[in-house]
């Protein structure tokens, strides 16, 4: 059952949050300096207002989402548990956006910078979409199994 379509969806759902560690999510441009934010932290962190302030919440929720997606791949024998784990991964991606908004507002209030959108901000929403597709495929498999059990 590992070769099912939901396994591909779950692999993608694990990769998308991992990309937020390496790709800039948001950029700040100001008169003093410009810097980017990712799930790992700020770079280059040259402003004293942001030194030592890392987005631990974003990193935590990205890691939880990655672990949940990988765990859901290997719980293919228990589809109800797989759906619950997929829901946890979806919730952790939503929580990533909440912590992301908190960090954005925190940095903007401390520094005189303007915000600019980066491509990395889309990866958690792509993970949510792929997790939804995986959940739908898992439910479809469950319906097929129940129908086959009824026929016997």
Secondary structure, 3 states (H helix, E strand, C coil): CCCCHHHHHHHHHHHHHHHCCCCCCEEEEECCCEEEECCCCEECCCCCCCCCCCCHHHHHHHHHHHHHHHHHHHCCCCHHHHHHHHHHHHHHHHHHHHHHHHHHHHHHHHCCEEEEECHHHHHHHHHHHHHHHHHHHHHHHHHHHHHHHHHC
